[in-house]
Amino acid sequence: MTAWGADIQLYFYGVWRLMTGRQDGLRLLDISVDGFWNSFFAILVALPALLISWLTVANEAEALMLLPGSRFDFLARLVVSNVGAWVLPLVALGVVAPYVRIADRYVHYVVATNWATALVAWMMLPPTLLQIFFPHLEEISVLLSLILFFVTLFLSWRVTVAAIGRGPAVGTGVFFAMVVASVTVLLFLQSLLGVQIEGL
């Protein structure tokens, strides 16, 4: 295993400990300046899992003759919109962090969130694979997706509370603000880039 592979495994283990309520998970993450910037490599780590789900969306759009342009163009726009929804809210939080008194925890939050989001992307992959290889089990894959969505939402909340370190009230406020910001940015970019497809 390469050094990077070992690091990724360690970071995933760290955020998993945070997700399961163990505060010591933060000590397994690199909360340095280099660690802050390196944590955005988590986007590339998550990309294979995300691409599989996006390919499923593209296939469904193509089957319904709703695909705007070529499949490659559609996927490229999905990448831009989703990466934007990942990164831009973090940038916005960096701007307001000093005013909401969490500036000293901003690096902790970004590092933990980036690696947690990558882990969640892989956790959400099984329903997509079930849909691809066993299309007749669509109802089961949809139910599994819904269950995993709420489970990972709860686990991500735990990561936020631990990373912010200001107690459940402040952590919950940051969590919901970032969820709203991410969804808002995603919908805006999808609309701007023309990848909002009615019925999917």
Disulfide bonds with the S-S distance in Angstrom:
none
